[in-house]
């Protein structure tokens, strides 16, 4: 009875809830959505999930470019039997005429049951959520948060290893501007893990995050050399040209870390390489054929995870 009651409470906590930051969720809530994602993957494989959202419309408001996040949300909604409206980029929208972000979001809320939004300004998704009466899901706000990416990252880890606790996780690359990294670190503070941060000096993990890790008693180290020995997971973050105010500074660090076969050989036999994608030069294509490479599987995991999220925020049981 207690297990049933707890599951009911967790389901109610997700229903009609905005998904803005992974910090807004407890470990119990995160574990619950990971369990529901595994169930959704099973339903997806069986073909029994296609009508769950047949009466729902999802609006995808992408004020900056996206491939995986936008397409996987659209694929998730379509596989649930729902419909999708929206845009990618602001050309051909009224934003070009001067319409504000909030007016665009308010308009979309009148057309759809849920909104997935990506915007270059940090805090934009939370502002949007405070001004509409439908669930808003943050698809990335500047260098701040990307909560559903974190959920699919955690799902990938749990699917591969059967657990998250006890993992030794190495994060490589742009740790200053990487919203994927920031969200994942915020979630991992709730688990028993060890972290290794590898980055150039000017792209270190923000100091406020290391302070929070110390407060949470999470073991971590920071270094500049690409040493991934002993790690279970090597999570690579692209050096993001679009986040650099000075192009010359980007040029200095753009190829500072490259994961090739030599780096893969340094890893533990069962260790995996993850990347939110897109990649540029930071992972050689030769690595794709190794058993360590899991980034394309990671991207595919976005569909069942986002299917689960869409159902949960809509109050649809499965």
Phi, psi and omega in degrees: 000319180297318180297317179296317181296316179298318179297321179296316180298315180296320178297319180293326179293329178280330188297130178062019184267139171288148176242093187252314181220143178296339178294341182282357186241148175274168176298322180299319179293321178294313179300325179297315181290331176293320176295317179293329177293320177295320177296319180295322177298322176294318177295321179298317180294329182274348182080012184266006187256002195283351183243004187297331184238032186296342180253015185245152175235132177253131174258125178254107182253095184250099181282350172221163190299150176204144173246293186292313183297311181296312184292323182288325174295318179295316178298318179300313182294318180294322178291340175272000179087005180272185181235159185229136169232164176147195182211162176228108188090153188268353177294147182067019173238169180289351174299327177296337179270356180109005178296140181282161177301316182296321178295322178296317181293317179299320178298313181297326180295337177278348182254340191228164179269340180210156178231131166252129188227135170237136183210145183287347184265127178298136179089356183295320181293320178294319177300316179299317183297334181278357185236007178225164182248021172240155180300134175250129178249124181284114176266016181123120177235098181058225179266018189271279190224155174211074192297321181286335172296319178297318179298318180287332174295312179296322178297319178298316180296312182294323179294323182284316188251350182079003182195169172243321176303142177088356182281145173253113191242127180252131178244128190235132170118226183278093182264352179277312184259352187286102180296330177299316178295314183300314179296316183295318178298319178300322179287318184293342175299341181271357184241168179266087183229167171240139185239144174232122181255122180240117183199161169296160184302323184275003178233028181294158174302138182303145184299326181295331180285319177294327176296318179293324178296318178297319179296325180275359179062038175268127178287133178206160173221153177241137179207168181251339181276147184278075178249109183249013180299137176085357181272143175277328183226131173246109182258114184263132179244122178305141169287114193268102181305322185291345180267352184271122175291335181243111181303328180294325177294323176297315182301329182290332188240358191300329181243032186290332178228129178228119178273113179237191181297329178297318178291319179299321178294337180284341187280160173299153186303319183260012180288155181236154176252128179240155179197132180288343181064153008281153173260157176242275180241359190282343172230120179293146180296336178297336181286338183303329185273357179279159179288346180283333186288117181234010187289330177284324173296320177303315179296320179295328179296344178298333183290303180297325179295315182286333171299315179297316180298314181299318178295316183297313182290340178271353182076021180271124182275144178203000000 
